[in-house]
Amino acid sequence: MRSIFHVDMDAFFVSVEELYDPSLKGKPVVVGGQADQRGVVSAASYAARKFGVHSAMPLRTAHQLCPQAIFVEGHPDRYRKYSNLVKGVMDQFTPLVEMASIDEAYLDMTGTERLHGPPMLAAHKLHNAIKAETGLNNSTGAGTSRLVAKICSDQAKPHGIVWIPPGAEAAFLAPLDVRKVPGVGKVTEQKLHRYGIRQIGDLASLEPNFLAEHFGQWGLALAGKSKGLDAGGWFRGEIGEEQDPKSISHEHTFNVDTADVDSLEATLAHMSEKVGRRLREHGFFARTIQLKLRYSDFSTFTRALTLHHATQTDTEIYQTARDLLRKNWRVGQPIRLLGVQTSGFSEHAGQLDLLDGAKHDRMNKALHAADKLRDKYGEGSVSLALGMKGRFKERTHDALPNDAMPKK
């Protein structure tokens, strides 16, 4: 029988901030930016959540709900550091670890009983080891599937442990709200409610054919999930199975909408550096470059160009993105958000003539050397000249790049 754990760090960003500033403990804290800035809440302390503040909420709304809250810009480097520390502890328990995000992970503990004991004992050992190594609280769920383990950790919050033994999954899930099922959002929840389906037990009592008729393939997946199975599109592959990203991107929301060409192009250059570095970290070359832009009225457009050869070079990514901007931007109309995305990956650049090939090799060697300097001295130590004008503080929700997020 499989034994799956789900570890979810409690108010992770806030908890890390409290390690560096103990005066924050017990107070309403919002991480993600200042109260008067654009952007969204990345994390909120439990004291702030009591006022209705939650992640993904606009910072200004959070301030309206909880004006006494302490707003913190956040420190992505710290969060990455502590995420790696947590991962290091989990690796001591099993080699099969899947980081679902910067602050949560699945562990396949099947067959580790002789090392760590039965599931509940092993969960306590893991729970306490993470606390001892990092000083951070976590909630741990254990069951026979990722779905059950994830719901268990949610029920265990904060700083608890819940284990559901084999055979008890249906009874555990039945009284819970359907929103507890991973992948069921507000729209699906409302549609389920229209059919009188409010609890997971209601879902489990229906025939799969009925769910398929009204919800398509997602309905069949829901039928399996209601019984505690890792069914459908939320959980793919096996825990610990490496999956390459399909795209690598970076985007930035300006604090004030801008139509300044120099500022826009400098920001593109800085984002292109970030994307290029992540391509090199993965060992990928990208053939397709996409520009994303959003105007003040929130209308959003994407335009892409496929290159003759693949690249991982910052300047090529930037030049392509800049050309897309110049061709597609309604000049003079203020822009709220810019983004650069790369896709169509390969492990080499493809066929280049001798001159271009030599130039690419020299450029890539220089960029890899720059990456090493950034690793040692920080992200801001080396930058394209134009990109320096467009540098911006890394937002907290960029702490773990979207391309580094394993499947859920």
C-alpha positions as CSV (number, residue, x, y, z in Angstrom):
1,M,0.0,0.0,0.0
2,R,1.3,3.4,-0.9
3,S,2.3,5.9,1.8
4,I,2.3,9.5,0.6
5,F,3.1,12.6,2.7
6,H,2.2,16.2,1.9
7,V,4.2,18.9,3.8
8,D,2.9,22.5,3.7
9,M,4.8,25.2,5.4
10,D,2.6,27.4,7.6
11,A,2.4,31.0,6.4
12,F,5.8,30.4,4.9
13,F,6.9,33.9,3.8
14,V,5.6,35.5,7.0
15,S,7.3,32.9,9.1
16,V,10.6,33.4,7.4
17,E,10.2,37.2,8.0
18,E,9.6,36.5,11.7
19,L,12.9,34.7,12.0
20,Y,14.7,37.8,10.9
21,D,12.4,40.2,12.8
22,P,10.9,38.5,15.9
23,S,8.9,41.7,16.6
24,L,6.5,40.6,13.8
25,K,5.3,37.5,15.7
26,G,1.6,37.5,16.6
27,K,0.9,40.6,14.5
28,P,-1.1,41.1,11.3
29,V,1.6,40.9,8.6
30,V,1.2,41.1,4.8
31,V,4.0,40.1,2.5
32,G,4.1,41.3,-1.1
33,G,4.6,45.0,-1.1
34,Q,3.5,48.3,0.5
35,A,-0.1,49.1,1.1
36,D,-0.2,51.8,-1.5
37,Q,1.5,49.8,-4.3
38,R,0.0,47.8,-7.1
39,G,0.4,44.0,-6.8
40,V,-1.1,41.3,-4.7
41,V,-0.7,39.7,-1.3
42,S,1.9,36.9,-1.5
43,A,1.3,35.8,2.1
44,A,-0.6,36.9,5.2
45,S,-0.1,36.0,8.8
46,Y,-2.9,34.2,10.6
47,A,-3.6,37.4,12.6
48,A,-4.1,39.2,9.2
49,R,-6.3,36.4,7.8
50,K,-8.8,37.0,10.6
51,F,-9.7,40.2,8.9
52,G,-10.3,38.5,5.6
53,V,-6.8,39.1,4.1
54,H,-5.6,36.3,1.8
55,S,-3.0,35.6,-0.9
56,A,-3.7,36.9,-4.4
57,M,-5.8,39.8,-3.0
58,P,-4.7,43.3,-4.2
59,L,-2.5,45.0,-1.6
60,R,-4.8,48.0,-1.4
61,T,-7.8,45.8,-0.6
62,A,-5.8,44.1,2.1
63,H,-5.0,47.5,3.6
64,Q,-8.7,48.5,3.5
65,L,-9.6,45.3,5.4
66,C,-6.7,45.5,7.9
67,P,-5.2,49.0,8.0
68,Q,-3.2,48.1,11.1
69,A,-1.3,45.4,9.2
70,I,2.4,45.6,8.8
71,F,3.2,45.5,5.1
72,V,6.5,43.9,4.1
73,E,8.1,43.9,0.6
74,G,9.4,40.4,1.1
75,H,12.8,38.8,0.5
76,P,12.7,36.1,-2.2
77,D,16.3,35.1,-1.6
78,R,15.5,34.2,2.0
79,Y,12.5,32.2,0.9
80,R,14.5,30.2,-1.6
81,K,17.2,29.6,1.1
82,Y,14.7,28.2,3.6
83,S,12.8,26.2,0.9
84,N,16.1,24.5,0.1
85,L,16.7,23.8,3.8
86,V,13.3,22.1,4.0
87,K,14.0,20.1,0.8
88,G,17.3,19.0,2.4
89,V,15.4,17.6,5.4
90,M,12.9,15.8,3.3
91,D,15.6,14.3,1.1
92,Q,16.9,12.5,4.3
93,F,13.6,10.7,4.6
94,T,13.1,9.6,1.0
95,P,14.7,10.2,-2.4
96,L,11.2,10.6,-3.9
97,V,10.4,14.2,-3.2
98,E,8.2,16.5,-5.5
99,M,8.3,20.2,-4.8
100,A,4.8,21.4,-5.7
101,S,5.8,25.0,-4.9
102,I,8.3,26.9,-2.9
103,D,6.5,26.0,0.4
104,E,4.9,22.6,-0.2
105,A,6.0,19.1,-1.3
106,Y,4.9,15.5,-1.7
107,L,7.0,12.6,-0.4
108,D,6.6,9.0,-1.4
109,M,7.3,7.2,1.8
110,T,6.3,3.8,0.6
111,G,8.7,1.1,1.8
112,T,10.4,3.3,4.3
113,E,8.8,1.8,7.4
114,R,11.9,-0.1,8.5
115,L,13.8,3.2,8.5
116,H,11.3,5.6,9.9
117,G,8.5,3.5,11.3
118,P,4.8,3.4,10.5
119,P,3.2,6.5,8.8
120,M,2.2,8.4,11.9
121,L,5.5,8.0,13.6
122,A,7.4,8.9,10.4
123,A,5.2,12.0,10.0
124,H,6.1,13.1,13.5
125,K,9.8,12.6,12.8
126,L,9.6,14.6,9.6
127,H,7.5,17.3,11.1
128,N,9.9,17.7,14.1
129,A,13.0,17.5,11.9
130,I,11.9,20.4,9.7
131,K,11.1,22.5,12.8
132,A,14.5,21.7,14.3
133,E,16.4,22.5,11.1
134,T,14.6,25.7,10.1
135,G,12.7,27.0,13.1
136,L,9.6,27.0,10.9
137,N,6.2,25.3,11.5
138,N,4.6,23.0,9.0
139,S,1.5,21.0,8.6
140,T,1.9,17.4,7.5
141,G,-0.7,15.1,5.8
142,A,-0.3,11.4,5.2
143,G,-2.5,9.0,3.2
144,T,-2.5,6.5,0.3
145,S,-2.6,9.2,-2.4
146,R,-1.4,12.8,-3.0
147,L,-4.9,14.0,-3.0
148,V,-5.7,12.5,0.4
149,A,-2.3,13.7,1.8
150,K,-2.9,17.3,0.6
151,I,-6.3,17.5,2.0
152,C,-5.0,16.0,5.3
153,S,-2.3,18.7,5.6
154,D,-5.0,21.4,5.0
155,Q,-7.1,19.9,7.8
156,A,-4.0,19.8,10.0
157,K,-3.3,23.5,9.8
158,P,-1.7,25.1,11.6
159,H,1.3,23.1,12.7
160,G,-0.5,19.7,12.9
161,I,-0.4,16.2,11.6
162,V,-3.3,14.2,10.1
163,W,-3.0,10.6,8.8
164,I,-5.8,8.7,7.2
165,P,-5.2,4.9,7.3
166,P,-5.9,2.7,4.2
167,G,-9.6,2.1,3.8
168,A,-10.7,5.2,5.6
169,E,-10.4,7.6,2.8
170,A,-14.1,7.8,1.7
171,A,-15.3,8.3,5.3
172,F,-12.7,11.1,5.8
173,L,-13.6,12.9,2.6
174,A,-17.4,12.5,2.7
175,P,-18.3,15.4,5.0
176,L,-15.8,17.9,3.5
177,D,-16.8,20.7,1.2
178,V,-16.3,20.0,-2.5
179,R,-14.0,23.1,-2.6
180,K,-11.4,21.0,-0.6
181,V,-10.8,18.9,-3.7
182,P,-7.6,20.2,-5.4
183,G,-8.6,21.7,-8.8
184,V,-12.1,22.7,-7.8
185,G,-12.3,26.4,-8.1
186,K,-15.1,28.9,-7.6
187,V,-16.7,28.3,-11.0
188,T,-16.7,24.5,-10.7
189,E,-18.0,24.8,-7.1
190,Q,-20.9,26.9,-8.2
191,K,-21.8,24.5,-11.0
192,L,-21.6,21.5,-8.5
193,H,-23.9,23.4,-6.1
194,R,-26.5,23.8,-8.9
195,Y,-26.8,20.0,-9.0
196,G,-27.0,19.9,-5.2
197,I,-23.4,18.7,-4.8
198,R,-21.9,20.4,-1.8
199,Q,-19.9,17.8,0.0
200,I,-17.4,15.3,-1.3
201,G,-19.7,12.5,-0.2
202,D,-22.4,13.9,-2.5
203,L,-19.9,13.7,-5.3
204,A,-18.9,10.1,-4.5
205,S,-22.6,9.0,-4.5
206,L,-23.1,10.0,-8.2
207,E,-22.6,7.8,-11.2
208,P,-19.5,8.6,-13.2
209,N,-21.7,8.8,-16.3
210,F,-23.7,11.6,-14.8
211,L,-20.5,13.5,-14.0
212,A,-19.1,12.9,-17.4
213,E,-22.3,14.1,-19.1
214,H,-22.3,17.4,-17.1
215,F,-18.5,18.0,-16.6
216,G,-16.8,16.1,-19.4
217,Q,-13.4,14.5,-18.6
218,W,-13.1,16.6,-15.5
219,G,-16.3,15.0,-14.3
220,L,-14.7,11.5,-14.6
221,A,-11.6,12.9,-12.7
222,L,-13.9,14.2,-10.0
223,A,-15.5,10.8,-9.6
224,G,-12.1,9.3,-8.8
225,K,-11.0,12.2,-6.6
226,S,-14.1,11.8,-4.5
227,K,-12.9,8.4,-3.6
228,G,-9.4,9.5,-2.7
229,L,-7.7,8.7,-5.9
230,D,-5.1,10.8,-7.8
231,A,-7.4,11.0,-10.8
232,G,-7.3,13.4,-13.7
233,G,-5.3,16.5,-14.6
234,W,-4.2,17.8,-11.2
235,F,-1.8,15.0,-10.3
236,R,0.4,13.8,-13.2
237,G,3.3,11.4,-13.2
238,E,5.0,9.9,-10.2
239,I,6.5,11.7,-7.2
240,G,10.2,12.5,-7.9
241,E,9.8,12.1,-11.6
242,E,11.6,14.9,-13.4
243,Q,9.5,17.0,-15.8
244,D,11.0,19.7,-17.9
245,P,9.2,23.0,-18.1
246,K,7.2,23.8,-21.3
247,S,8.0,27.5,-21.0
248,I,10.2,30.0,-19.1
249,S,8.9,33.5,-18.5
250,H,9.2,36.6,-16.5
251,E,6.8,39.6,-16.2
252,H,6.7,42.9,-14.4
253,T,3.8,45.1,-13.3
254,F,4.8,48.8,-13.2
255,N,3.9,50.7,-10.0
256,V,2.8,53.5,-12.4
257,D,1.6,52.9,-16.0
258,T,4.2,54.1,-18.4
259,A,4.5,55.0,-22.0
260,D,8.2,55.9,-21.7
261,V,10.0,54.0,-24.5
262,D,13.4,54.0,-22.6
263,S,11.8,52.6,-19.5
264,L,9.8,49.9,-21.3
265,E,12.8,48.7,-23.3
266,A,15.1,48.8,-20.3
267,T,12.6,46.7,-18.4
268,L,12.4,44.2,-21.3
269,A,16.2,44.0,-21.2
270,H,16.2,43.2,-17.5
271,M,13.5,40.5,-17.9
272,S,15.4,39.0,-20.8
273,E,18.4,38.6,-18.6
274,K,16.3,36.7,-16.0
275,V,14.8,34.5,-18.7
276,G,18.1,33.8,-20.3
277,R,19.7,32.8,-17.0
278,R,16.9,30.3,-16.3
279,L,17.3,28.8,-19.8
280,R,21.0,28.3,-19.1
281,E,20.3,26.8,-15.7
282,H,18.0,24.2,-17.3
283,G,20.4,23.7,-20.3
284,F,17.7,24.8,-22.7
285,F,17.7,26.7,-26.0
286,A,14.4,28.4,-26.9
287,R,13.1,28.8,-30.4
288,T,10.0,30.9,-29.7
289,I,10.0,34.3,-28.0
290,Q,6.7,35.8,-26.8
291,L,5.9,39.3,-25.7
292,K,3.1,40.0,-23.3
293,L,1.7,43.5,-22.7
294,R,-1.2,44.8,-20.7
295,Y,-2.6,48.3,-21.0
296,S,-4.1,50.5,-18.3
297,D,-7.6,49.2,-19.1
298,F,-6.3,45.7,-18.4
299,S,-6.6,44.6,-22.1
300,T,-3.8,42.1,-22.6
301,F,-2.1,41.0,-25.8
302,T,0.6,38.5,-26.6
303,R,2.7,38.3,-29.8
304,A,5.3,35.6,-30.6
305,L,8.1,35.1,-33.0
306,T,9.8,31.8,-33.9
307,L,13.5,32.1,-34.6
308,H,15.5,30.4,-37.3
309,H,17.7,28.9,-34.6
310,A,17.2,28.3,-30.8
311,T,18.9,30.6,-28.3
312,Q,19.6,31.0,-24.6
313,T,21.4,34.4,-25.2
314,D,20.1,37.4,-23.3
315,T,20.7,39.9,-26.1
316,E,18.9,37.8,-28.7
317,I,15.9,37.3,-26.4
318,Y,15.8,41.0,-25.7
319,Q,16.2,42.1,-29.3
320,T,13.3,39.8,-30.4
321,A,11.1,41.0,-27.5
322,R,12.0,44.6,-28.3
323,D,11.1,44.2,-32.0
324,L,7.8,42.7,-31.0
325,L,7.1,45.6,-28.7
326,R,8.0,48.2,-31.4
327,K,5.7,46.5,-34.0
328,N,2.7,45.9,-31.7
329,W,2.6,48.6,-29.0
330,R,0.1,51.3,-29.6
331,V,2.7,54.1,-29.2
332,G,1.8,56.6,-26.5
333,Q,-0.7,54.3,-24.7
334,P,0.5,53.6,-21.2
335,I,1.5,50.0,-20.3
336,R,0.7,48.4,-17.0
337,L,2.5,45.1,-17.4
338,L,5.2,43.7,-19.6
339,G,6.3,40.0,-19.9
340,V,8.8,37.9,-21.9
341,Q,8.2,34.2,-22.4
342,T,10.3,31.5,-24.2
343,S,9.2,28.1,-25.4
344,G,10.0,25.5,-28.0
345,F,13.0,24.1,-26.2
346,S,15.8,22.0,-27.4
347,E,19.2,21.1,-26.0
348,H,21.2,22.9,-28.6
349,A,21.0,26.0,-30.8
350,G,20.6,24.2,-34.1
351,Q,22.5,24.7,-37.3
352,L,24.5,27.9,-37.4
353,D,27.2,29.0,-39.9
354,L,30.8,29.1,-38.7
355,L,30.9,32.8,-38.0
356,D,27.6,32.9,-36.1
357,G,28.5,29.7,-34.3
358,A,31.8,31.1,-33.1
359,K,30.0,34.3,-32.0
360,H,27.4,32.3,-30.1
361,D,30.0,30.2,-28.3
362,R,31.9,33.4,-27.2
363,M,28.6,35.0,-26.0
364,N,27.5,31.9,-24.1
365,K,30.8,31.5,-22.4
366,A,30.6,35.1,-21.3
367,L,27.1,34.7,-20.0
368,H,27.9,31.5,-18.1
369,A,30.8,33.4,-16.5
370,A,28.3,36.2,-15.6
371,D,26.0,33.6,-14.1
372,K,28.7,32.4,-11.8
373,L,29.4,36.0,-10.6
374,R,25.7,36.4,-9.9
375,D,25.7,33.1,-7.9
376,K,28.6,34.5,-5.8
377,Y,27.8,38.2,-5.5
378,G,24.0,38.4,-6.1
379,E,21.7,39.0,-9.0
380,G,22.5,42.7,-9.4
381,S,26.3,42.2,-9.7
382,V,26.3,41.8,-13.5
383,S,23.8,43.2,-16.0
384,L,23.3,44.4,-19.5
385,A,24.0,48.1,-19.7
386,L,20.4,48.9,-20.9
387,G,18.9,46.5,-18.4
388,M,20.4,48.4,-15.5
389,K,18.1,51.2,-16.2
390,G,15.1,48.9,-16.0
391,R,16.0,46.9,-12.9
392,F,13.2,46.4,-10.4
393,K,12.9,44.8,-7.1
394,E,12.1,41.1,-7.4
395,R,8.5,40.5,-6.4
396,T,7.8,38.0,-3.7
397,H,5.7,35.7,-5.9
398,D,8.7,35.3,-8.2
399,A,10.6,33.6,-5.4
400,L,10.2,30.3,-7.2
401,P,10.0,30.9,-11.0
402,N,6.9,29.4,-12.7
403,D,9.0,27.2,-14.9
404,A,10.5,25.6,-11.7
405,M,7.1,24.6,-10.4
406,P,6.6,20.9,-10.7
407,K,3.2,19.6,-11.7
408,K,0.5,19.4,-9.1
